[in-house]
Structure formats: C-alpha cells, structure tokens
Amino acid sequence: MIIIPIKEGENIERALKKFKRKFEKTGTIRELRSRQAYIKPSIKNRELMQHAKYIQQLQDESDNA
C-alpha cells in the first residue's frame, strides 16, 4: 500500500503528483504489462544476449575513439 503524507493546506494536485510518482517507482504497471504475454525463456535469453552485444559494441567504439 502506498502512503503519501499530506501537509495541512497542501494542494490536492500536488498530492496526486506525489502519488503518481511513487506508484511509477513501484513498477506495478510495468509488471502487469509484462505478465499479459508469456515470453519463452529462450527468447528472453536471446534478447539479453543481443542487448549485451550492443552494450559491448558501444563500449568498444568509445574505447577506440
């Protein structure tokens, strides 16, 4: 449960903004979206490897430059 302390006389819109920020940090929406479609472990691993290769290429290019 998300608890947002509100000071006396604080604007409601500011409190909503705080709530939205805290809610985004929890990652609830991101997790729900990821659970909507099942991704096979082999595909997850392939994507991780591709990302690692991409990061490695960027680091190699910055080292050479």
Secondary structure, DSSP 8 states (H G I E B T S, - for coil): -------TT--HHHHHHHHHHHHHHHTHHHHHHHHHS---HHHHHHHHHHHHHHHHHHHHHHHH-
